[in-house]
């Protein structure tokens, strides 16, 4: 195992822990911004529609490895009721996120990114996410995790989801590093590890709690400190 020239990182479960998602708060915010809203449309009716759209469309994203951006999904909800907004869904996206999502940084992530940057490693994020990259950058920046990233790729802006190799191949070209010189670090075997291996990258499974079980990863790390240690060993 050789030291990588580039690191591609997953977002949720790797850089941050997603500790809360409150769709009620998010959709309550959106209803408060509506300029046209039929009188009989309650928050509960909207949330019922959210559940239907999630079940019929969003829940199948992994099955087909295709992404459905948040604005288009949300149009299926609000256009159904004849609700209108002065702003576009793309413009409302960030505020919806702020109202509904809570994360905290994974221990040691910021210090590790600084170490990799100091060593000249190029770093970027590739995330399965229906939200725009500006939203993910905002969330990472809150925790001091965005400064060393060359870019953030989200599946919402590339049509396909991990483990689709097209996403990994595009990320490698953007990073300017050959796939064989990249470590892809993520917490899911079915998307992060499988996709990285299919694209010819070293697949690093970020697995704090179950690292002893059988898996298909090239490297297993129990946390960010462990990743830095294995990186340093790669230069020896």
N, C-alpha and C positions, 0 to 999 in steps of 0.2 A: 504494500500500500504506500503510494507516494503522496507527498504533500500537495494539496490542490492549489491551482492558480485562481480558482473562482469558487464561490459558495453561492448556491441558490437555496433560499430558505422558504419553508412554508410559513404561514401566518398564524392561524389559530391552532393552539395546542403545541406550538413550537416557540414562537416569539412572545405570544401573549396567551393567557388563559381566558377563555370567554366565560365569564362568571354570571352573566345575566343578560336575558333578552326579554323585554317587556313589550310585546306587540300592541297591547292595549294602550300603553302610554304613547307609542309612536302614532297609532291611528287616531287617538284622541287629539294629538297635535295637528295631524293633517286635517281633521274635520274642523278644527278651529281656524284653519287657513282657507277653508272653502269659501268661494264667492257665490256659488249656487249650490243649495242643498235642499232637496225636497223635505218637507216637514216630517214625513213619516219615516225617514231614514235615521235610525238610531245607531249608536256605537255598537250595540250588540248585533244588529243586522250586518254592519260592516265586518265585524269579527267573524261572523258565520261565513260570509263570503270569502274572507281571508283563508279560513280553514278549507273551504272548497277548492280555491285556487291552489293552495299549497298541496293538497292531496292530489289533484288532477294534473298539475303541471310541475311545480317546483320539486316535489318529492321524486320525480322521475329523472331528474338531471343526471344523477350518477348512472342510472341504467343506460342512458343513451350517450353519455359523455358530452352533452351539449348544455350550454349555459343559457339562462333566461335572466336578462338584466332586471334589476329592481324596478326601474321606471315602467318597463313593459308589463311586468307582473302586476304592478300597482294600478296600471290602466285597466286591467281586467276587473279590478275591484271597484274602482270609483266610476268608470264610465258605465258600468252596469246599473248604477243607481242614478245616473244623470248628474253626478256631482262635478262641479267645475272649480278650477283654481285660476287665480291670476298668474301664478308662476307655473312653469312646467314641472313635471315630476323630477326631471334631472336637477332642477334648481331646489326642489324640496327634499331631495335625497339626504343631504348632509344633516339637516335639522331632524329628519326622521331618525337617523342613526343616533344622533346625540340624545334624543328623547328615549330611545329604547334599548341601547346596547351599553353594557358595562364590561370592561376587561381589566386585567392586571398583568403586569409583565412577568414572564417566567424568570425565576431566580437566576441571576448571573448573566442574563442575555446582553444587557448593555455593556458590561465589562468585556464579554467575549467579542462583541462586535468591534470594540475599540482595539482589542488585541489583534484581531484578524486584519483590521485596517492598518495598524502599525506595521504588520508583516507584508503589506502590499497586496493582500488578497482582495479581489474584486467581489463585491457582495450585492445581491439583489433578492427580491422576494417574488415568489410565484404562488398565487393563492386561488383556490376555488372559491369564488365569491360573486354574488349577484350585484354587489355594490361597486361603484367606480373606484379607481385607484386613488383619487384624491381623498376619498373617505377613509381608506385603509391607511394612507400616509398620515392623515390627521390623527387617527387613533394611535399609531405607532409613535408619532411625535410627542403625544401626551406623556409617553413613558420614556422619552429620550432614546428611542430605537430607530429613528428615521434618518438621522444625519449621515450615517455611513453607507446608506443604501444608494446604489447607482440608479436603480429604478424599482418600481413596483408593478408587476404584471398581475392583473386580475382576469379571471376567465370571462367576466362580464364584457370585457372589451376585445375578446379574441374568439368568441363563439363556442369554443370547446373547453372541456374541463379535464383536469388530471383524472386518470392517467394517460389521456390522449397524447402520444408522443409529439404531435405538432406543436403543442404548447411548450414542451421542454426544448425542442429544437429551436424554436423562435427565441426563447429566453437565452440559450447559449450564444446565438448570433448577436443578440443585443448586448450581452455581457462581454463579447469579444474574446471568449475563451472556448477552446475545443471541448466537446462533451467529455472526452476522456480525462480532461484536467479539471473537471468540476465535481465537487461533492454536492449532492442534493440532500438537504436535511429536512425531514418531516416526520410527523407522528403517526401517519397512516400507512399501513402496508399496502392496501388496495389501491391507493391513489399516488402517494408520494414515492414509495419504494418501487412499486410496479412500473410507474411511469418513468422514473429515473433510469432504471435498469433497461427498459425498452429503448431509451434514448442514448444509451452508452455511457451514462454517468455513474459515478460511485454513489450507491444508494445508502444513505445514513439514516437509520431508524432512531428517531428521538423518542425514547421510551423510558420515562422515569420509574415506572412501577412494575413492568412485566418483561424486563430485558432478558430474562433467562429462558423464555419459551422459544420453541422452534419458529423460525421466520426465514424470509427470503432476502434479508438485507445483507449488504456487503460489510457494513459496520453498524454496531449498536452503541448508542451513547445513552447514559442515564440522566444527562443534564448538560448545561452549557459548559460547566467546568470540565466535565469529562470530554466534551467535544474539543475544547482547547488542548487538553492533554493528548488526545489522539492526533490532533493536528501537529503538535510539537514532535511527537514520536515519528510522524511521517517524514520529518526532515533529517532523521538520524540514520 
